[in-house]
Amino acid sequence: AEVGSPGIQIQTKTPPVNINYELEKAYSALLSGQSNQAISIYKSVLSYEPGNVDALFGLATTYHRVGQIDAARPLYGKILA
């Protein structure tokens, strides 16, 4: 019998996108009035990092801007939690 510890592998999940670049793209889209594109990008970032405060705030702000207050409210709640 072999003596030794079982191999332990630690995998980090690296998103296939650059999160900071995506956040900048979303913010630019928001500033240029492309709300739907901003929402899409923020949601994409959140699919990789559900707790990303910048993406949560950006998405909440975008929803707020387009009058979707009911969609924005729970996001603001997550940020404050």
Long-range contacts (C-beta under 8 A, 24 or more apart in sequence): 15-48, 15-49, 17-44, 17-45, 17-48, 19-45, 19-48, 19-49, 19-52, 23-52, 23-54, 23-55, 23-58, 26-55, 26-58, 26-62, 27-58, 30-58, 30-61, 30-62, 30-65, 35-62, 35-65, 35-66, 38-62, 39-63, 53-79
